[in-house]
Amino acid sequence: MKTECSTDRLDFLPAGRREMRALFDGGTITSDAGVLLLREVEAHSGILKGFGECFTDYRDPDLIEHTVEQLVAQRV
């Protein structure tokens, strides 16, 4: 059975005011596109939130600037 692919482009969630899409026409190519795919996976699965919940935060809540989830997302 022959596979038929009809997707000419893949739209990602916007990054601020910028529209993001992947085109498969052989045009301008970037090596940074993997980050967009990871962002989409995170947006749909919430995997970083779940991973952040695995940690016990012993910090003083009055002194916290960034949540554990934000710190995990920064490292990923």
N, C-alpha and C positions, 0 to 999 in steps of 0.2 A: 504494500500500500504506500503510495507516495504522500509525503507530508507537504501540505500547502500552507505556507506562511503568508498572511496577508497584512501583517503589521508593518507599516512604513515608518511609524514613529511611536515613541513611548513617552507619554507625558508624566512628569514628576510633580510633586507638590511645589508650589512657588517658594523661592528663597527671598523673602522680603518683597521687593517690587519686581524681582527678576523671574521671568517665566523659564522653566527648565524643561527641556525635552531631548530625547535621544533620537537621532535620525539615522537610518540605516542605508543611506544612499552613497556612502563612501566619501562624504564631504569632509569638513574640518574634523580632526580627530584629537581627543584629549586623553591623557592618562589618568585624570582626576575623576573620571565618571564613577568609579567604584564607590566613592563617598556618597554620591547621590543614591545609588542602589541601597547602600547600608541605611541611609536616612529613611528611605521608603519602607524597608523591612522593619525598622524601629517604629515608624509611625503606625504601621498596621498591627504589629505584634506586641509592642510595649515591652520588649525583652530587656531593655536597660532598666526600666522601672522594677521589673521582677528581680533582676540581678542586684540592683541597689538595695532591695528589701532583704537580701541575704546577710547584710552587714548590720551589726549593732553599733549605733552611733553613741559613743560615750562623751561627745563634746558638750560643752555648756551651750544650751539652746540660745542664750542671750548673746553669744559671741559668734554664732554661725552666720556666715555670709552666703555659702553655697550648700545646697542639699547634697546628700550622698549620691543621689541619682545624677545630679549635675556633675559631680566629681567623676563618677564612673563614665558618663558620656564624654567628658573631656579626654579621658584616657583612651577610650575606644576610638 
